[in-house]
Amino acid sequence: MQRYREVAAQFPTSDLPPLETAYWLIKPRSLVRGTWEEAKEAASWLGEQLAEYAPRFTSETDRDTARLARLVNIAAEQLHSGTDVSYGFYLERPSYLSVAVVTCSPNRANSELACPVG
C-alpha cells in the first residue's frame, strides 16, 4: 500500500504514461510536446514521431510504412471527432514508445480535465 501511495503521489509529475489517455491532461506543461488547433496538424506530428522511431520497432509489421500511414489517417479522423489517440510500440530492448495526442477543452473522456496552461 505504501508503494501505491508513493507512485500515486509521483504520477502527476512523472512522464509515466497514464492508463487512461485523458489523464495526460493532469501532467505538467513541461511534458507537452506540442499543441495544435487542427486534427490534421496533430496527426502529422504523430506521424513524424512514428517515422522517427519506426526503424527501432521490434516488430517488422509495426515498421511497415503503409500501416503507419493508416494509423496516422485513423488518428486524424479520431482527433477530428474529439477522441484521444494513444499508440505504443516495443522498441529495441529494453524500451517502449508511448505516444499520445489528447483532445481538450473539454476532453470527451473526462470533461473535468482542463487543457494544460503555459
Biopython code that builds the backbone (N, CA, C, O; Angstrom):
import numpy as np
from Bio.PDB.StructureBuilder import StructureBuilder

atoms = [
    (1, "MET", "N", (0.824, -1.187, 0.000)),
    (1, "MET", "CA", (0.000, 0.000, 0.000)),
    (1, "MET", "C", (0.873, 1.259, 0.000)),
    (1, "MET", "O", (0.541, 2.251, -0.649)),
    (2, "GLN", "N", (1.972, 1.212, 0.720)),
    (2, "GLN", "CA", (2.866, 2.361, 0.774)),
    (2, "GLN", "C", (3.424, 2.676, -0.613)),
    (2, "GLN", "O", (3.488, 3.840, -1.011)),
    (3, "ARG", "N", (3.830, 1.633, -1.351)),
    (3, "ARG", "CA", (4.374, 1.854, -2.695)),
    (3, "ARG", "C", (3.320, 2.479, -3.607)),
    (3, "ARG", "O", (3.637, 3.354, -4.413)),
    (4, "TYR", "N", (2.078, 2.036, -3.485)),
    (4, "TYR", "CA", (0.989, 2.619, -4.269)),
    (4, "TYR", "C", (0.870, 4.108, -3.979)),
    (4, "TYR", "O", (0.719, 4.908, -4.902)),
    (5, "ARG", "N", (0.936, 4.483, -2.724)),
    (5, "ARG", "CA", (0.837, 5.903, -2.357)),
    (5, "ARG", "C", (1.995, 6.710, -2.942)),
    (5, "ARG", "O", (1.807, 7.835, -3.405)),
    (6, "GLU", "N", (3.184, 6.130, -2.917)),
    (6, "GLU", "CA", (4.355, 6.808, -3.483)),
    (6, "GLU", "C", (4.181, 7.028, -4.987)),
    (6, "GLU", "O", (4.416, 8.125, -5.495)),
    (7, "VAL", "N", (3.772, 5.987, -5.680)),
    (7, "VAL", "CA", (3.582, 6.087, -7.127)),
    (7, "VAL", "C", (2.463, 7.074, -7.447)),
    (7, "VAL", "O", (2.601, 7.890, -8.358)),
    (8, "ALA", "N", (1.373, 7.010, -6.720)),
    (8, "ALA", "CA", (0.247, 7.929, -6.942)),
    (8, "ALA", "C", (0.673, 9.378, -6.725)),
    (8, "ALA", "O", (0.232, 10.269, -7.452)),
    (9, "ALA", "N", (1.514, 9.614, -5.744)),
    (9, "ALA", "CA", (1.981, 10.971, -5.473)),
    (9, "ALA", "C", (2.929, 11.461, -6.574)),
    (9, "ALA", "O", (2.919, 12.644, -6.914)),
    (10, "GLN", "N", (3.738, 10.568, -7.127)),
    (10, "GLN", "CA", (4.703, 10.943, -8.157)),
    (10, "GLN", "C", (4.085, 11.020, -9.552)),
    (10, "GLN", "O", (4.621, 11.705, -10.424)),
    (11, "PHE", "N", (2.979, 10.336, -9.772)),
    (11, "PHE", "CA", (2.399, 10.219, -11.104)),
    (11, "PHE", "C", (2.155, 11.557, -11.809)),
    (11, "PHE", "O", (2.526, 11.695, -12.974)),
    (12, "PRO", "N", (1.548, 12.543, -11.152)),
    (12, "PRO", "CA", (1.259, 13.786, -11.881)),
    (12, "PRO", "C", (2.488, 14.497, -12.442)),
    (12, "PRO", "O", (2.357, 15.253, -13.404)),
    (13, "THR", "N", (3.650, 14.289, -11.887)),
    (13, "THR", "CA", (4.840, 15.000, -12.368)),
    (13, "THR", "C", (5.800, 14.112, -13.156)),
    (13, "THR", "O", (6.795, 14.608, -13.684)),
    (14, "SER", "N", (5.524, 12.818, -13.248)),
    (14, "SER", "CA", (6.418, 11.922, -13.990)),
    (14, "SER", "C", (5.963, 11.816, -15.439)),
    (14, "SER", "O", (4.834, 12.174, -15.775)),
    (15, "ASP", "N", (6.864, 11.314, -16.302)),
    (15, "ASP", "CA", (6.485, 11.117, -17.699)),
    (15, "ASP", "C", (5.916, 9.716, -17.943)),
    (15, "ASP", "O", (5.785, 9.292, -19.091)),
    (16, "LEU", "N", (5.583, 9.012, -16.888)),
    (16, "LEU", "CA", (4.956, 7.696, -16.987)),
    (16, "LEU", "C", (3.585, 7.833, -17.644)),
    (16, "LEU", "O", (2.763, 8.623, -17.180)),
    (17, "PRO", "N", (3.319, 7.075, -18.724)),
    (17, "PRO", "CA", (2.015, 7.182, -19.391)),
    (17, "PRO", "C", (0.877, 6.726, -18.478)),
    (17, "PRO", "O", (1.012, 5.751, -17.739)),
    (18, "PRO", "N", (-0.240, 7.441, -18.538)),
    (18, "PRO", "CA", (-1.396, 7.041, -17.726)),
    (18, "PRO", "C", (-2.131, 5.851, -18.346)),
    (18, "PRO", "O", (-1.973, 5.566, -19.533)),
    (19, "LEU", "N", (-2.921, 5.175, -17.549)),
    (19, "LEU", "CA", (-3.740, 4.083, -18.069)),
    (19, "LEU", "C", (-4.853, 4.627, -18.966)),
    (19, "LEU", "O", (-5.236, 3.981, -19.941)),
    (20, "GLU", "N", (-5.363, 5.793, -18.645)),
    (20, "GLU", "CA", (-6.383, 6.456, -19.464)),
    (20, "GLU", "C", (-5.742, 7.682, -20.108)),
    (20, "GLU", "O", (-5.212, 8.545, -19.409)),
    (21, "THR", "N", (-5.788, 7.761, -21.418)),
    (21, "THR", "CA", (-5.105, 8.809, -22.163)),
    (21, "THR", "C", (-5.459, 10.206, -21.673)),
    (21, "THR", "O", (-4.587, 11.074, -21.623)),
    (22, "ALA", "N", (-6.697, 10.442, -21.316)),
    (22, "ALA", "CA", (-7.124, 11.774, -20.869)),
    (22, "ALA", "C", (-6.309, 12.274, -19.683)),
    (22, "ALA", "O", (-6.169, 13.483, -19.499)),
    (23, "TYR", "N", (-5.776, 11.373, -18.886)),
    (23, "TYR", "CA", (-5.028, 11.791, -17.693)),
    (23, "TYR", "C", (-3.658, 12.388, -18.009)),
    (23, "TYR", "O", (-2.944, 12.809, -17.098)),
    (24, "TRP", "N", (-3.279, 12.429, -19.307)),
    (24, "TRP", "CA", (-2.104, 13.223, -19.666)),
    (24, "TRP", "C", (-2.371, 14.690, -19.323)),
    (24, "TRP", "O", (-1.436, 15.456, -19.089)),
    (25, "LEU", "N", (-3.647, 15.075, -19.292)),
    (25, "LEU", "CA", (-4.005, 16.475, -19.037)),
    (25, "LEU", "C", (-3.685, 16.934, -17.616)),
    (25, "LEU", "O", (-3.702, 18.135, -17.347)),
    (26, "ILE", "N", (-3.396, 16.015, -16.708)),
    (26, "ILE", "CA", (-3.015, 16.450, -15.357)),
    (26, "ILE", "C", (-1.504, 16.578, -15.208)),
    (26, "ILE", "O", (-1.009, 17.011, -14.167)),
    (27, "LYS", "N", (-0.779, 16.199, -16.249)),
    (27, "LYS", "CA", (0.679, 16.276, -16.213)),
    (27, "LYS", "C", (1.117, 17.737, -16.371)),
    (27, "LYS", "O", (0.355, 18.564, -16.872)),
    (28, "PRO", "N", (2.343, 18.052, -15.944)),
    (28, "PRO", "CA", (2.824, 19.434, -16.089)),
    (28, "PRO", "C", (3.012, 19.838, -17.552)),
    (28, "PRO", "O", (3.278, 19.001, -18.415)),
    (29, "ARG", "N", (2.869, 21.110, -17.804)),
    (29, "ARG", "CA", (3.001, 21.669, -19.146)),
    (29, "ARG", "C", (4.357, 21.305, -19.771)),
    (29, "ARG", "O", (4.466, 21.216, -20.994)),
    (30, "SER", "N", (5.369, 21.099, -18.959)),
    (30, "SER", "CA", (6.707, 20.776, -19.474)),
    (30, "SER", "C", (6.738, 19.443, -20.220)),
    (30, "SER", "O", (7.663, 19.200, -20.995)),
    (31, "LEU", "N", (5.763, 18.587, -20.006)),
    (31, "LEU", "CA", (5.710, 17.300, -20.703)),
    (31, "LEU", "C", (4.960, 17.386, -22.035)),
    (31, "LEU", "O", (4.960, 16.426, -22.806)),
    (32, "VAL", "N", (4.329, 18.516, -22.307)),
    (32, "VAL", "CA", (3.590, 18.699, -23.554)),
    (32, "VAL", "C", (4.590, 18.940, -24.680)),
    (32, "VAL", "O", (5.459, 19.805, -24.567)),
    (33, "ARG", "N", (4.471, 18.185, -25.757)),
    (33, "ARG", "CA", (5.396, 18.298, -26.883)),
    (33, "ARG", "C", (4.872, 19.217, -27.981)),
    (33, "ARG", "O", (5.609, 19.584, -28.896)),
    (34, "GLY", "N", (3.599, 19.586, -27.887)),
    (34, "GLY", "CA", (3.022, 20.491, -28.876)),
    (34, "GLY", "C", (1.535, 20.632, -28.677)),
    (34, "GLY", "O", (0.894, 19.809, -28.024)),
    (35, "THR", "N", (0.995, 21.695, -29.253)),
    (35, "THR", "CA", (-0.454, 21.895, -29.269)),
    (35, "THR", "C", (-0.849, 22.301, -30.680)),
    (35, "THR", "O", (-0.087, 22.967, -31.380)),
    (36, "TRP", "N", (-2.021, 21.904, -31.086)),
    (36, "TRP", "CA", (-2.499, 22.170, -32.437)),
    (36, "TRP", "C", (-3.974, 22.506, -32.391)),
    (36, "TRP", "O", (-4.714, 21.997, -31.550)),
    (37, "GLU", "N", (-4.388, 23.357, -33.289)),
    (37, "GLU", "CA", (-5.793, 23.711, -33.417)),
    (37, "GLU", "C", (-6.538, 22.705, -34.298)),
    (37, "GLU", "O", (-7.731, 22.466, -34.108)),
    (38, "GLU", "N", (-5.829, 22.125, -35.255)),
    (38, "GLU", "CA", (-6.451, 21.227, -36.224)),
    (38, "GLU", "C", (-6.005, 19.779, -36.014)),
    (38, "GLU", "O", (-4.843, 19.509, -35.711)),
    (39, "ALA", "N", (-6.945, 18.864, -36.180)),
    (39, "ALA", "CA", (-6.665, 17.434, -36.009)),
    (39, "ALA", "C", (-5.579, 16.960, -36.967)),
    (39, "ALA", "O", (-4.728, 16.159, -36.581)),
    (40, "LYS", "N", (-5.594, 17.441, -38.212)),
    (40, "LYS", "CA", (-4.597, 17.003, -39.191)),
    (40, "LYS", "C", (-3.188, 17.411, -38.777)),
    (40, "LYS", "O", (-2.233, 16.671, -39.016)),
    (41, "GLU", "N", (-3.050, 18.584, -38.157)),
    (41, "GLU", "CA", (-1.735, 19.024, -37.687)),
    (41, "GLU", "C", (-1.232, 18.107, -36.572)),
    (41, "GLU", "O", (-0.061, 17.727, -36.555)),
    (42, "ALA", "N", (-2.112, 17.759, -35.653)),
    (42, "ALA", "CA", (-1.736, 16.867, -34.554)),
    (42, "ALA", "C", (-1.389, 15.480, -35.089)),
    (42, "ALA", "O", (-0.425, 14.862, -34.637)),
    (43, "ALA", "N", (-2.168, 14.996, -36.044)),
    (43, "ALA", "CA", (-1.898, 13.683, -36.634)),
    (43, "ALA", "C", (-0.574, 13.707, -37.405)),
    (43, "ALA", "O", (0.152, 12.714, -37.421)),
    (44, "SER", "N", (-0.266, 14.821, -38.032)),
    (44, "SER", "CA", (1.008, 14.950, -38.739)),
    (44, "SER", "C", (2.174, 14.832, -37.760)),
    (44, "SER", "O", (3.162, 14.156, -38.045)),
    (45, "TRP", "N", (2.056, 15.493, -36.606)),
    (45, "TRP", "CA", (3.093, 15.372, -35.571)),
    (45, "TRP", "C", (3.226, 13.915, -35.137)),
    (45, "TRP", "O", (4.335, 13.399, -34.993)),
    (46, "LEU", "N", (2.094, 13.262, -34.933)),
    (46, "LEU", "CA", (2.102, 11.854, -34.543)),
    (46, "LEU", "C", (2.839, 11.030, -35.599)),
    (46, "LEU", "O", (3.642, 10.161, -35.258)),
    (47, "GLY", "N", (2.571, 11.297, -36.872)),
    (47, "GLY", "CA", (3.246, 10.593, -37.953)),
    (47, "GLY", "C", (4.752, 10.818, -37.938)),
    (47, "GLY", "O", (5.521, 9.902, -38.226)),
    (48, "GLU", "N", (5.176, 12.038, -37.602)),
    (48, "GLU", "CA", (6.604, 12.333, -37.501)),
    (48, "GLU", "C", (7.252, 11.517, -36.388)),
    (48, "GLU", "O", (8.364, 11.013, -36.546)),
    (49, "GLN", "N", (6.553, 11.390, -35.266)),
    (49, "GLN", "CA", (7.085, 10.601, -34.155)),
    (49, "GLN", "C", (7.210, 9.135, -34.556)),
    (49, "GLN", "O", (8.226, 8.498, -34.278)),
    (50, "LEU", "N", (6.183, 8.601, -35.205)),
    (50, "LEU", "CA", (6.224, 7.203, -35.628)),
    (50, "LEU", "C", (7.340, 6.968, -36.645)),
    (50, "LEU", "O", (8.041, 5.958, -36.575)),
    (51, "ALA", "N", (7.506, 7.896, -37.590)),
    (51, "ALA", "CA", (8.560, 7.750, -38.595)),
    (51, "ALA", "C", (9.945, 7.796, -37.949)),
    (51, "ALA", "O", (10.846, 7.060, -38.352)),
    (52, "GLU", "N", (10.108, 8.649, -36.960)),
    (52, "GLU", "CA", (11.406, 8.756, -36.286)),
    (52, "GLU", "C", (11.795, 7.463, -35.579)),
    (52, "GLU", "O", (12.953, 7.048, -35.621)),
    (53, "TYR", "N", (10.821, 6.828, -34.931)),
    (53, "TYR", "CA", (11.113, 5.637, -34.135)),
    (53, "TYR", "C", (10.920, 4.325, -34.896)),
    (53, "TYR", "O", (11.388, 3.285, -34.435)),
    (54, "ALA", "N", (10.255, 4.344, -36.029)),
    (54, "ALA", "CA", (9.938, 3.110, -36.767)),
    (54, "ALA", "C", (11.137, 2.192, -36.995)),
    (54, "ALA", "O", (10.989, 0.977, -36.864)),
    (55, "PRO", "N", (12.313, 2.713, -37.331)),
    (55, "PRO", "CA", (13.448, 1.803, -37.540)),
    (55, "PRO", "C", (13.811, 0.994, -36.291)),
    (55, "PRO", "O", (14.461, -0.047, -36.392)),
    (56, "ARG", "N", (13.396, 1.465, -35.124)),
    (56, "ARG", "CA", (13.710, 0.765, -33.882)),
    (56, "ARG", "C", (12.588, -0.155, -33.403)),
    (56, "ARG", "O", (12.770, -0.868, -32.417)),
    (57, "PHE", "N", (11.420, -0.161, -34.081)),
    (57, "PHE", "CA", (10.323, -1.040, -33.674)),
    (57, "PHE", "C", (10.783, -2.492, -33.771)),
    (57, "PHE", "O", (11.424, -2.880, -34.748)),
    (58, "THR", "N", (10.460, -3.283, -32.768)),
    (58, "THR", "CA", (10.889, -4.678, -32.782)),
    (58, "THR", "C", (10.115, -5.515, -33.791)),
    (58, "THR", "O", (10.644, -6.488, -34.329)),
    (59, "SER", "N", (8.882, -5.146, -34.047)),
    (59, "SER", "CA", (8.049, -5.912, -34.972)),
    (59, "SER", "C", (8.183, -5.371, -36.397)),
    (59, "SER", "O", (8.053, -4.170, -36.635)),
    (60, "GLU", "N", (8.441, -6.267, -37.324)),
    (60, "GLU", "CA", (8.531, -5.866, -38.731)),
    (60, "GLU", "C", (7.193, -5.315, -39.215)),
    (60, "GLU", "O", (7.155, -4.374, -40.008)),
    (61, "THR", "N", (6.113, -5.893, -38.744)),
    (61, "THR", "CA", (4.779, -5.411, -39.094)),
    (61, "THR", "C", (4.594, -3.968, -38.652)),
    (61, "THR", "O", (4.037, -3.160, -39.394)),
    (62, "ASP", "N", (5.056, -3.637, -37.451)),
    (62, "ASP", "CA", (4.939, -2.270, -36.945)),
    (62, "ASP", "C", (5.769, -1.281, -37.758)),
    (62, "ASP", "O", (5.436, -0.097, -37.806)),
    (63, "ARG", "N", (6.833, -1.738, -38.390)),
    (63, "ARG", "CA", (7.699, -0.866, -39.192)),
    (63, "ARG", "C", (7.144, -0.597, -40.584)),
    (63, "ARG", "O", (7.652, 0.277, -41.286)),
    (64, "ASP", "N", (6.121, -1.323, -40.996)),
    (64, "ASP", "CA", (5.544, -1.178, -42.329)),
    (64, "ASP", "C", (5.014, 0.249, -42.536)),
    (64, "ASP", "O", (4.127, 0.696, -41.808)),
    (65, "THR", "N", (5.561, 0.959, -43.528)),
    (65, "THR", "CA", (5.205, 2.365, -43.739)),
    (65, "THR", "C", (3.741, 2.551, -44.141)),
    (65, "THR", "O", (3.124, 3.548, -43.766)),
    (66, "ALA", "N", (3.186, 1.620, -44.889)),
    (66, "ALA", "CA", (1.773, 1.724, -45.272)),
    (66, "ALA", "C", (0.887, 1.598, -44.029)),
    (66, "ALA", "O", (-0.104, 2.315, -43.892)),
    (67, "ARG", "N", (1.246, 0.693, -43.139)),
    (67, "ARG", "CA", (0.489, 0.521, -41.893)),
    (67, "ARG", "C", (0.589, 1.788, -41.042)),
    (67, "ARG", "O", (-0.408, 2.241, -40.480)),
    (68, "LEU", "N", (1.782, 2.353, -40.949)),
    (68, "LEU", "CA", (1.961, 3.571, -40.155)),
    (68, "LEU", "C", (1.157, 4.729, -40.750)),
    (68, "LEU", "O", (0.585, 5.530, -40.010)),
    (69, "ALA", "N", (1.109, 4.819, -42.067)),
    (69, "ALA", "CA", (0.309, 5.857, -42.721)),
    (69, "ALA", "C", (-1.175, 5.682, -42.395)),
    (69, "ALA", "O", (-1.886, 6.662, -42.175)),
    (70, "ARG", "N", (-1.636, 4.436, -42.366)),
    (70, "ARG", "CA", (-3.037, 4.176, -41.998)),
    (70, "ARG", "C", (-3.306, 4.608, -40.558)),
    (70, "ARG", "O", (-4.351, 5.188, -40.264)),
    (71, "LEU", "N", (-2.359, 4.323, -39.661)),
    (71, "LEU", "CA", (-2.527, 4.731, -38.265)),
    (71, "LEU", "C", (-2.639, 6.254, -38.143)),
    (71, "LEU", "O", (-3.434, 6.761, -37.353)),
    (72, "VAL", "N", (-1.847, 6.968, -38.920)),
    (72, "VAL", "CA", (-1.903, 8.431, -38.885)),
    (72, "VAL", "C", (-3.252, 8.925, -39.424)),
    (72, "VAL", "O", (-3.846, 9.843, -38.858)),
    (73, "ASN", "N", (-3.732, 8.322, -40.509)),
    (73, "ASN", "CA", (-5.037, 8.711, -41.057)),
    (73, "ASN", "C", (-6.169, 8.421, -40.080)),
    (73, "ASN", "O", (-7.089, 9.224, -39.925)),
    (74, "ILE", "N", (-6.093, 7.281, -39.432)),
    (74, "ILE", "CA", (-7.099, 6.930, -38.423)),
    (74, "ILE", "C", (-7.033, 7.921, -37.266)),
    (74, "ILE", "O", (-8.064, 8.357, -36.754)),
    (75, "ALA", "N", (-5.821, 8.271, -36.858)),
    (75, "ALA", "CA", (-5.651, 9.239, -35.765)),
    (75, "ALA", "C", (-6.283, 10.577, -36.129)),
    (75, "ALA", "O", (-6.955, 11.188, -35.298)),
    (76, "ALA", "N", (-6.076, 11.040, -37.364)),
    (76, "ALA", "CA", (-6.656, 12.314, -37.799)),
    (76, "ALA", "C", (-8.180, 12.267, -37.693)),
    (76, "ALA", "O", (-8.803, 13.228, -37.242)),
    (77, "GLU", "N", (-8.771, 11.160, -38.103)),
    (77, "GLU", "CA", (-10.231, 11.010, -38.016)),
    (77, "GLU", "C", (-10.695, 11.002, -36.568)),
    (77, "GLU", "O", (-11.677, 11.660, -36.223)),
    (78, "GLN", "N", (-9.989, 10.258, -35.721)),
    (78, "GLN", "CA", (-10.370, 10.188, -34.312)),
    (78, "GLN", "C", (-10.249, 11.551, -33.642)),
    (78, "GLN", "O", (-11.149, 11.969, -32.914)),
    (79, "LEU", "N", (-9.149, 12.238, -33.884)),
    (79, "LEU", "CA", (-8.947, 13.548, -33.273)),
    (79, "LEU", "C", (-9.992, 14.546, -33.760)),
    (79, "LEU", "O", (-10.488, 15.364, -32.984)),
    (80, "HIS", "N", (-10.321, 14.476, -35.034)),
    (80, "HIS", "CA", (-11.346, 15.368, -35.583)),
    (80, "HIS", "C", (-12.697, 15.148, -34.900)),
    (80, "HIS", "O", (-13.476, 16.087, -34.738)),
    (81, "SER", "N", (-12.966, 13.920, -34.506)),
    (81, "SER", "CA", (-14.223, 13.617, -33.826)),
    (81, "SER", "C", (-14.150, 13.868, -32.320)),
    (81, "SER", "O", (-15.138, 13.677, -31.611)),
    (82, "GLY", "N", (-12.978, 14.298, -31.827)),
    (82, "GLY", "CA", (-12.828, 14.605, -30.406)),
    (82, "GLY", "C", (-12.346, 13.444, -29.560)),
    (82, "GLY", "O", (-12.427, 13.497, -28.333)),
    (83, "THR", "N", (-11.847, 12.402, -30.194)),
    (83, "THR", "CA", (-11.374, 11.222, -29.478)),
    (83, "THR", "C", (-9.852, 11.264, -29.338)),
    (83, "THR", "O", (-9.149, 11.589, -30.294)),
    (84, "ASP", "N", (-9.349, 10.939, -28.158)),
    (84, "ASP", "CA", (-7.918, 10.873, -27.911)),
    (84, "ASP", "C", (-7.292, 9.726, -28.707)),
    (84, "ASP", "O", (-7.971, 8.769, -29.080)),
    (85, "VAL", "N", (-5.996, 9.838, -28.958)),
    (85, "VAL", "CA", (-5.257, 8.793, -29.671)),
    (85, "VAL", "C", (-4.031, 8.430, -28.849)),
    (85, "VAL", "O", (-3.307, 9.304, -28.371)),
    (86, "SER", "N", (-3.806, 7.136, -28.692)),
    (86, "SER", "CA", (-2.648, 6.660, -27.947)),
    (86, "SER", "C", (-2.120, 5.402, -28.614)),
    (86, "SER", "O", (-2.859, 4.439, -28.813)),
    (87, "TYR", "N", (-0.830, 5.413, -28.959)),
    (87, "TYR", "CA", (-0.191, 4.260, -29.566)),
    (87, "TYR", "C", (1.014, 3.857, -28.736)),
    (87, "TYR", "O", (1.642, 4.691, -28.085)),
    (88, "GLY", "N", (1.326, 2.579, -28.767)),
    (88, "GLY", "CA", (2.502, 2.075, -28.072)),
    (88, "GLY", "C", (3.195, 1.013, -28.903)),
    (88, "GLY", "O", (2.549, 0.191, -29.554)),
    (89, "PHE", "N", (4.525, 1.043, -28.872)),
    (89, "PHE", "CA", (5.332, 0.112, -29.658)),
    (89, "PHE", "C", (6.540, -0.320, -28.848)),
    (89, "PHE", "O", (7.177, 0.489, -28.174)),
    (90, "TYR", "N", (6.843, -1.603, -28.924)),
    (90, "TYR", "CA", (8.088, -2.086, -28.330)),
    (90, "TYR", "C", (9.233, -1.718, -29.260)),
    (90, "TYR", "O", (9.164, -1.910, -30.474)),
    (91, "LEU", "N", (10.275, -1.190, -28.661)),
    (91, "LEU", "CA", (11.485, -0.824, -29.392)),
    (91, "LEU", "C", (12.573, -1.821, -29.057)),
    (91, "LEU", "O", (12.361, -2.749, -28.276)),
    (92, "GLU", "N", (13.737, -1.626, -29.650)),
    (92, "GLU", "CA", (14.876, -2.458, -29.290)),
    (92, "GLU", "C", (15.002, -2.477, -27.777)),
    (92, "GLU", "O", (14.749, -1.473, -27.112)),
    (93, "ARG", "N", (15.386, -3.599, -27.248)),
    (93, "ARG", "CA", (15.438, -3.775, -25.796)),
    (93, "ARG", "C", (16.199, -2.671, -25.110)),
    (93, "ARG", "O", (17.170, -2.146, -25.655)),
    (94, "PRO", "N", (15.775, -2.321, -23.941)),
    (94, "PRO", "CA", (14.536, -2.644, -23.228)),
    (94, "PRO", "C", (13.573, -1.458, -23.234)),
    (94, "PRO", "O", (13.159, -1.000, -22.169)),
    (95, "SER", "N", (13.221, -0.970, -24.379)),
    (95, "SER", "CA", (12.440, 0.262, -24.458)),
    (95, "SER", "C", (11.035, 0.045, -24.996)),
    (95, "SER", "O", (10.731, -0.950, -25.653)),
    (96, "TYR", "N", (10.191, 1.027, -24.685)),
    (96, "TYR", "CA", (8.816, 1.052, -25.150)),
    (96, "TYR", "C", (8.481, 2.489, -25.505)),
    (96, "TYR", "O", (8.742, 3.400, -24.719)),
    (97, "LEU", "N", (7.904, 2.700, -26.680)),
    (97, "LEU", "CA", (7.486, 4.027, -27.099)),
    (97, "LEU", "C", (5.998, 4.176, -26.845)),
    (97, "LEU", "O", (5.190, 3.384, -27.331)),
    (98, "SER", "N", (5.649, 5.187, -26.087)),
    (98, "SER", "CA", (4.253, 5.543, -25.866)),
    (98, "SER", "C", (4.078, 6.953, -26.392)),
    (98, "SER", "O", (4.760, 7.879, -25.953)),
    (99, "VAL", "N", (3.166, 7.116, -27.330)),
    (99, "VAL", "CA", (2.911, 8.433, -27.917)),
    (99, "VAL", "C", (1.405, 8.655, -27.936)),
    (99, "VAL", "O", (0.635, 7.776, -28.325)),
    (100, "ALA", "N", (1.002, 9.846, -27.510)),
    (100, "ALA", "CA", (-0.431, 10.122, -27.408)),
    (100, "ALA", "C", (-0.719, 11.552, -27.838)),
    (100, "ALA", "O", (0.113, 12.447, -27.689)),
    (101, "VAL", "N", (-1.915, 11.743, -28.374)),
    (101, "VAL", "CA", (-2.444, 13.070, -28.650)),
    (101, "VAL", "C", (-3.777, 13.127, -27.925)),
    (101, "VAL", "O", (-4.645, 12.275, -28.111)),
    (102, "VAL", "N", (-3.917, 14.152, -27.093)),
    (102, "VAL", "CA", (-5.077, 14.266, -26.219)),
    (102, "VAL", "C", (-5.892, 15.489, -26.618)),
    (102, "VAL", "O", (-5.348, 16.582, -26.774)),
    (103, "THR", "N", (-7.182, 15.303, -26.779)),
    (103, "THR", "CA", (-8.062, 16.428, -27.071)),
    (103, "THR", "C", (-8.442, 17.110, -25.768)),
    (103, "THR", "O", (-8.480, 16.482, -24.710)),
    (104, "CYS", "N", (-8.721, 18.394, -25.859)),
    (104, "CYS", "CA", (-9.139, 19.083, -24.638)),
    (104, "CYS", "C", (-10.030, 20.266, -24.957)),
    (104, "CYS", "O", (-10.228, 20.631, -26.116)),
    (105, "SER", "N", (-10.551, 20.841, -23.917)),
    (105, "SER", "CA", (-11.481, 21.984, -23.952)),
    (105, "SER", "C", (-12.825, 21.623, -24.525)),
    (105, "SER", "O", (-13.182, 22.176, -25.565)),
    (106, "PRO", "N", (-13.564, 20.780, -23.961)),
    (106, "PRO", "CA", (-13.199, 19.790, -22.945)),
    (106, "PRO", "C", (-12.792, 18.468, -23.580)),
    (106, "PRO", "O", (-13.025, 18.228, -24.765)),
    (107, "ASN", "N", (-12.179, 17.620, -22.766)),
    (107, "ASN", "CA", (-11.839, 16.281, -23.206)),
    (107, "ASN", "C", (-13.104, 15.440, -23.169)),
    (107, "ASN", "O", (-13.853, 15.479, -22.193)),
    (108, "ARG", "N", (-13.341, 14.681, -24.230)),
    (108, "ARG", "CA", (-14.573, 13.888, -24.331)),
    (108, "ARG", "C", (-14.642, 12.784, -23.263)),
    (108, "ARG", "O", (-15.716, 12.501, -22.731)),
    (109, "ALA", "N", (-13.499, 12.164, -22.951)),
    (109, "ALA", "CA", (-13.487, 11.064, -21.992)),
    (109, "ALA", "C", (-13.615, 11.558, -20.548)),
    (109, "ALA", "O", (-14.142, 10.850, -19.690)),
    (110, "ASN", "N", (-13.133, 12.770, -20.287)),
    (110, "ASN", "CA", (-13.203, 13.310, -18.931)),
    (110, "ASN", "C", (-13.277, 14.835, -19.029)),
    (110, "ASN", "O", (-12.248, 15.511, -19.058)),
    (111, "SER", "N", (-14.472, 15.361, -19.079)),
    (111, "SER", "CA", (-14.673, 16.786, -19.314)),
    (111, "SER", "C", (-14.198, 17.662, -18.165)),
    (111, "SER", "O", (-14.097, 18.878, -18.328)),
    (112, "GLU", "N", (-13.906, 17.083, -17.016)),
    (112, "GLU", "CA", (-13.431, 17.865, -15.879)),
    (112, "GLU", "C", (-11.945, 18.187, -15.982)),
    (112, "GLU", "O", (-11.449, 19.047, -15.254)),
    (113, "LEU", "N", (-11.233, 17.512, -16.870)),
    (113, "LEU", "CA", (-9.800, 17.749, -17.021)),
    (113, "LEU", "C", (-9.576, 18.898, -17.992)),
    (113, "LEU", "O", (-10.043, 18.860, -19.130)),
    (114, "ALA", "N", (-8.863, 19.915, -17.538)),
    (114, "ALA", "CA", (-8.616, 21.095, -18.358)),
    (114, "ALA", "C", (-7.343, 20.931, -19.184)),
    (114, "ALA", "O", (-6.482, 20.110, -18.869)),
    (115, "CYS", "N", (-7.244, 21.725, -20.241)),
    (115, "CYS", "CA", (-6.005, 21.753, -21.033)),
    (115, "CYS", "C", (-4.886, 22.281, -20.164)),
    (115, "CYS", "O", (-5.122, 23.119, -19.293)),
    (116, "PRO", "N", (-3.661, 21.803, -20.385)),
    (116, "PRO", "CA", (-2.534, 22.351, -19.637)),
    (116, "PRO", "C", (-2.328, 23.812, -20.017)),
    (116, "PRO", "O", (-2.497, 24.185, -21.178)),
    (117, "VAL", "N", (-1.974, 24.612, -19.067)),
    (117, "VAL", "CA", (-1.724, 26.025, -19.350)),
    (117, "VAL", "C", (-0.236, 26.306, -19.239)),
    (117, "VAL", "O", (0.455, 25.755, -18.382)),
    (118, "GLY", "N", (0.245, 27.175, -20.123)),
    (118, "GLY", "CA", (1.655, 27.501, -20.171)),
    (118, "GLY", "C", (2.054, 28.386, -19.069)),
    (118, "GLY", "O", (3.224, 28.757, -18.967)),
]
sb = StructureBuilder()
sb.init_structure("model")
sb.init_model(0)
sb.init_chain("A")
sb.init_seg("    ")
for serial, (resi, resn, name, xyz) in enumerate(atoms, 1):
    if name == "N":
        sb.init_residue(resn, " ", resi, " ")
    sb.init_atom(name, np.array(xyz, "f"), 0.0, 1.0, " ", f" {name:<3s}", serial, name[0])
structure = sb.get_structure()
